Amino acid sequence: MDFTLPAHVEALRDEVRKFAEREIRPHVMVWDEAKTFPMDVVRKLGEMGMLGVIFPEAYGGAGMGYLEYAVVVEELSRVDGSVGITVAAHNSLCSNHIFAMGNEAQKQKFLRPLASGQVLGAWGLTEPGSGSDAGSLRTTGRKEGSHWVLNGTKTFITHARVGEIFVVMARTRPPQKGKGSTDGISAFVLEKGMNGLRAGKQENKLGLRASDTSELILEDVKVSEENMLGEEGVGFKQAMKTLDGGRISNGALGLGMAQGAFEEAIRYAKVRQAFGKPIAEHQGVQFKLADMGTQVEAARLLVYRAANLKDQGQPYAKAASMAKLFSSEVACRVAEEAVQILGGYGYVKDYPVEKYYRDVKLCTIGEGTSEIQRTVIARHLMLEY
């Protein structure tokens, strides 16, 4: 891939960066302290097409590719990861699951309002007892005539309280003999207002506090068989394919926050005086900045490469896991070094690096932990070699 980005992608970066500086940066700490979901800003992003970046204009989307999408998430996350993850989860998970697996009627009914930014979407796979081992989920669906009745609890669900369209996975039958525990899981589209569907506890999180993360509770939720995505029993396979694309945006999330933390560190190092000169002129700090800058650039190349492979219709699952793994761990290292460079000031909320340090940790956990990414990558490597 030529890593000189096309002019229209750089123009998009400039547009999103200006928006983030103007509409998001002045409010970041207020939102963080109060756990305030910035609905007004999210609506504006919807008007810009950012809630439907990767979907065709025929469904109300912006008709862009994953490279553009990665840049959008990167630039929003550079200022506030909470807004970055809002856009990423909405596009990559709920909306993309419907786009990739839904029939035309489902796309017209559910994807159109999602992609055009009229409503937010949520995606429910994780449960209190099933995180990395997602196939052991306990939410059930039983058939009653032309409807399914769903019961269970989903946890750590982005947009559980503010979302209006939900894709959830439930076990609709026992696994068939010889097919493994993930067989028999199906995917359904639910809508806010359905009887028995409600948000539960809102999580009080370490970081990304302006992003809505809550439980989603299903108590005898009656849903039409027309709301099942694809065939019965293939929902887990659908979910894993959905996560492949989501790992590109998750990589962009970590990349953006790493870039933001790096910029704050280098800005501070150029003005902070110690022993008669700016600390940026001390070799110990210079080496930190050199390592940080190199790691951020390497993460950027991995994220853009994965996005480009997906846009070209090439196999991209391994590249997406590599990008997500490396970018998330780089984000943690860079944010930690940024705090170290700022010293005591890096530990207080008056300076942004404290928040980056808290926010970045989610990247090594969400949408597949670093350990899961290494497992996925190793499986691909075994097949290749």
C-alpha positions in Angstrom: 0.0 0.0 0.0 1.1 3.6 -0.7 1.0 5.2 2.8 0.7 8.6 1.3 -3.0 9.1 1.9 -5.3 10.3 -0.9 -6.1 14.0 -0.8 -9.7 13.4 0.1 -8.7 11.3 3.1 -6.4 14.1 4.4 -9.2 16.6 3.8 -11.5 14.4 5.9 -8.9 14.2 8.6 -8.7 18.0 8.7 -12.5 18.4 8.9 -12.8 15.9 11.8 -9.8 17.4 13.6 -11.2 20.9 13.5 -14.6 19.5 14.7 -12.9 17.7 17.6 -10.9 20.7 18.6 -13.9 23.0 18.4 -16.8 20.9 19.7 -15.1 18.3 21.9 -11.9 19.5 23.5 -13.4 22.3 25.6 -15.8 19.8 27.4 -13.6 16.7 27.8 -13.0 16.8 31.5 -16.5 18.0 32.4 -18.0 15.1 30.5 -15.5 12.7 32.1 -16.0 13.8 35.7 -19.8 13.7 35.4 -20.0 10.6 33.2 -22.0 12.7 30.7 -22.8 11.2 27.3 -22.4 14.0 24.8 -25.5 13.5 22.8 -25.5 16.9 21.1 -22.0 16.3 19.7 -23.0 12.8 18.6 -26.0 14.2 16.8 -23.7 16.6 15.0 -21.4 13.7 14.0 -24.5 12.0 12.6 -25.2 15.0 10.5 -21.7 14.9 9.2 -22.1 11.3 8.2 -19.8 9.9 10.8 -22.3 7.5 12.2 -22.6 5.8 8.8 -19.0 6.2 7.5 -18.7 2.7 6.0 -22.2 2.2 4.7 -23.5 2.9 1.2 -25.4 6.1 0.5 -28.4 3.9 -0.5 -28.8 3.1 3.2 -28.2 6.6 4.4 -24.5 6.2 5.0 -21.5 8.3 3.8 -20.3 5.7 1.3 -16.7 5.7 2.5 -14.2 2.9 3.2 -12.4 1.6 6.2 -9.4 3.8 5.6 -11.5 6.9 5.9 -13.3 5.3 8.9 -10.0 4.6 10.7 -8.9 8.2 10.2 -12.2 9.5 11.6 -12.0 7.3 14.7 -8.3 8.2 15.1 -8.9 12.0 15.0 -11.8 11.9 17.4 -9.9 9.7 19.8 -6.9 12.0 19.6 -9.1 14.5 21.6 -11.4 12.2 23.5 -11.5 8.4 23.3 -15.0 8.4 24.7 -16.3 10.0 21.5 -14.0 7.8 19.4 -15.4 4.6 20.9 -19.0 5.9 20.5 -18.5 6.2 16.7 -16.5 3.0 16.5 -19.0 0.8 18.4 -22.0 2.3 16.5 -20.4 1.7 13.0 -18.5 -1.5 13.5 -20.7 -3.6 15.7 -24.5 -3.1 15.7 -24.7 -1.3 12.3 -22.2 -3.4 10.5 -23.7 -6.7 11.8 -27.0 -5.7 10.2 -25.3 -4.5 7.0 -23.3 -7.7 6.6 -25.8 -10.3 7.8 -29.2 -8.7 7.4 -31.7 -9.1 4.4 -32.8 -6.1 2.4 -36.0 -5.6 4.5 -33.9 -5.5 7.7 -31.4 -3.1 6.2 -34.1 -0.7 5.1 -35.8 -0.9 8.5 -32.9 -0.9 10.9 -29.7 0.1 9.1 -31.1 3.2 7.4 -31.8 5.1 10.7 -28.5 3.9 12.1 -26.3 4.9 9.2 -28.0 8.3 8.8 -27.4 9.1 12.5 -31.0 9.3 13.5 -30.5 6.7 16.3 -27.6 4.9 18.0 -27.0 1.2 18.0 -25.8 -1.2 20.6 -24.4 -4.8 20.3 -24.8 -7.4 22.9 -22.5 -10.4 23.1 -20.7 -10.2 26.4 -22.4 -11.5 29.6 -21.4 -11.5 33.3 -20.1 -15.0 33.0 -18.8 -15.0 29.4 -16.3 -12.5 28.2 -13.4 -14.0 26.2 -15.3 -17.3 26.2 -18.2 -15.7 24.5 -19.6 -19.0 23.2 -20.6 -19.9 26.7 -23.3 -17.2 26.8 -26.5 -18.0 28.7 -29.1 -15.7 27.2 -31.8 -17.9 25.7 -34.3 -17.7 23.0 -37.3 -20.0 22.8 -39.7 -20.2 19.9 -43.4 -19.4 20.4 -45.4 -19.5 17.2 -44.0 -16.8 14.9 -42.0 -15.1 17.7 -39.0 -15.7 19.8 -38.9 -15.0 23.6 -35.5 -13.9 24.8 -34.2 -13.9 28.4 -30.8 -13.0 29.8 -28.4 -10.3 30.8 -25.7 -8.6 28.7 -22.9 -6.6 30.3 -20.4 -4.0 29.3 -22.7 -2.9 26.5 -21.8 0.3 24.7 -25.0 2.4 24.3 -27.3 0.2 26.4 -28.9 3.3 27.8 -28.7 5.7 24.9 -29.2 3.2 22.0 -32.4 2.5 20.2 -31.5 -0.5 18.0 -29.8 -3.5 19.5 -28.2 -6.6 18.0 -28.0 -9.4 20.6 -26.9 -13.0 20.6 -28.9 -15.7 22.3 -28.8 -19.5 22.4 -31.8 -20.8 20.5 -31.0 -24.5 20.7 -28.5 -26.9 22.1 -25.3 -27.4 20.0 -25.7 -30.1 17.4 -23.6 -33.2 18.0 -20.0 -32.6 17.0 -20.4 -28.9 16.2 -19.0 -27.4 19.4 -20.5 -25.1 22.0 -20.9 -22.1 19.8 -23.4 -23.8 17.5 -27.0 -22.9 18.2 -26.4 -19.2 19.0 -28.6 -16.8 16.9 -28.6 -13.0 16.4 -31.6 -10.8 16.8 -32.4 -7.1 16.2 -34.3 -5.5 19.1 -35.8 -2.1 19.4 -36.0 0.3 22.3 -39.5 0.1 23.9 -40.0 -3.6 23.5 -41.6 -5.1 26.6 -39.0 -6.6 28.9 -36.0 -4.9 27.3 -34.3 -2.4 29.5 -30.9 -1.0 30.5 -29.5 -2.1 33.8 -26.6 -0.8 35.9 -24.5 1.9 34.4 -20.8 1.1 34.9 -18.6 3.5 36.9 -15.5 3.1 34.8 -11.8 3.8 35.1 -11.7 5.6 31.8 -13.8 6.5 28.7 -16.3 7.7 31.3 -18.3 9.8 28.8 -19.1 6.7 26.8 -22.2 4.9 27.9 -21.5 1.4 29.2 -24.3 -0.4 30.9 -26.0 -3.7 31.4 -28.8 -4.7 28.9 -31.5 -6.9 30.5 -33.9 -9.1 28.6 -37.0 -10.4 30.5 -39.4 -12.3 28.2 -38.7 -10.0 25.3 -41.0 -11.1 22.5 -39.4 -10.5 19.1 -40.7 -11.5 15.6 -38.9 -14.2 13.7 -38.4 -11.5 11.0 -35.9 -9.9 13.4 -33.5 -12.8 13.3 -30.3 -12.0 11.4 -29.5 -14.8 9.0 -30.2 -18.4 9.8 -30.9 -19.8 13.2 -27.7 -21.1 15.0 -25.1 -19.1 13.0 -25.1 -16.0 15.2 -21.8 -16.7 16.8 -20.0 -17.0 13.5 -21.6 -13.7 12.5 -20.4 -12.1 15.7 -16.8 -13.2 15.1 -16.8 -11.8 11.6 -18.3 -8.6 12.9 -15.5 -8.4 15.5 -12.8 -8.7 12.7 -13.9 -5.4 11.2 -14.4 -3.9 14.7 -10.7 -4.5 15.5 -9.7 -2.1 12.8 -11.6 0.7 14.5 -10.4 -0.4 17.9 -6.9 -0.1 16.6 -7.7 3.4 15.4 -9.1 4.2 18.8 -5.8 3.3 20.5 -3.8 5.0 17.8 -5.7 8.3 18.2 -5.3 8.3 22.0 -1.6 7.4 21.7 -1.1 10.3 19.3 -2.9 12.7 21.6 -0.8 11.6 24.6 2.4 11.9 22.6 1.5 15.4 21.4 0.9 16.5 25.0 4.2 15.0 26.2 6.3 16.7 23.5 4.5 20.0 23.9 5.3 19.9 27.7 8.9 18.8 27.2 9.6 21.8 25.0 8.6 24.3 27.6 9.3 22.7 31.0 12.7 23.8 32.3 15.0 21.6 34.4 18.7 22.1 35.1 18.8 25.3 33.0 17.2 24.0 29.8 14.0 22.5 28.5 13.6 18.9 29.4 13.3 18.0 25.7 17.0 18.8 25.4 17.9 16.1 28.0 18.8 12.8 26.4 16.7 10.7 28.8 13.6 12.5 27.7 14.6 12.6 24.0 14.9 8.8 24.0 11.5 8.5 25.5 10.0 10.8 22.8 11.9 9.0 20.0 10.5 5.6 21.1 7.0 7.0 21.6 7.0 8.7 18.1 8.3 5.6 16.4 5.8 3.3 18.1 2.8 5.6 17.2 3.9 5.6 13.5 4.3 1.9 13.5 0.8 1.5 14.9 -0.6 3.9 12.3 0.9 1.8 9.5 -0.6 -1.4 10.9 -4.0 0.1 11.3 -4.0 1.7 7.8 -2.8 -1.5 6.3 -5.6 -3.5 7.8 -8.1 -0.9 6.7 -6.7 -0.9 3.2 -6.9 -4.7 2.9 -10.5 -4.7 3.9 -11.3 -2.0 1.4 -9.6 -4.0 -1.4 -11.6 -7.1 -0.5 -8.5 -9.0 0.6 -8.2 -11.3 3.7 -7.7 -8.9 6.6 -8.6 -10.8 9.8 -4.9 -11.4 10.8 -4.0 -7.8 9.9 -6.9 -6.5 12.0 -5.8 -8.5 15.0 -2.2 -7.4 14.6 -3.2 -3.8 14.3 -5.5 -4.0 17.3 -2.9 -5.8 19.5 0.0 -3.5 18.6 -2.0 -0.3 18.7 -3.6 -1.0 22.0 -0.4 -1.9 23.7 1.4 1.0 22.2 -1.3 3.3 23.5 -0.7 2.0 27.0 3.0 2.5 26.8 2.9 5.9 25.2 0.3 7.2 27.8 2.4 5.9 30.6 5.5 7.6 29.3 3.6 10.8 28.8 2.6 10.7 32.5 6.3 10.1 33.4 7.5 13.0 31.2 5.1 15.4 32.9 6.0 14.0 36.3 3.7 15.3 39.1 1.7 17.3 36.6 1.0 14.1 34.6 -0.7 12.7 37.7 -3.3 15.5 38.1 -6.4 16.2 36.1 -5.3 19.7 35.1 -3.2 18.1 32.3 -4.7 15.8 29.7 -2.3 12.9 30.0 -3.9 11.7 33.2 -7.1 11.0 31.2 -5.3 9.4 28.3 -3.6 7.1 30.8 -6.9 6.0 32.2 -8.7 5.7 28.8 -6.2 3.7 26.9 -6.4 0.5 29.0 -9.8 -0.4 27.5 -8.1 -0.9 24.2 -6.3 -4.0 25.5 -9.6 -5.5 26.8 -12.5 -4.6 24.6 -13.4 -6.5 21.4 -11.0 -9.2 22.3 -8.3 -9.0 24.8 -4.6 -8.8 23.9 -4.4 -12.5 24.8 -7.2 -13.3 22.4 -5.6 -11.3 19.7 -2.4 -13.3 20.1 -4.4 -16.5 19.9 -6.1 -15.4 16.7 -2.8 -14.2 15.1 -1.1 -17.5 16.1 -3.8 -19.5 14.4 -3.4 -17.6 11.2 0.3 -18.0 11.3 0.0 -21.7 11.8 -2.1 -22.0 8.7 0.3 -19.8 6.7 3.5 -21.5 7.7 
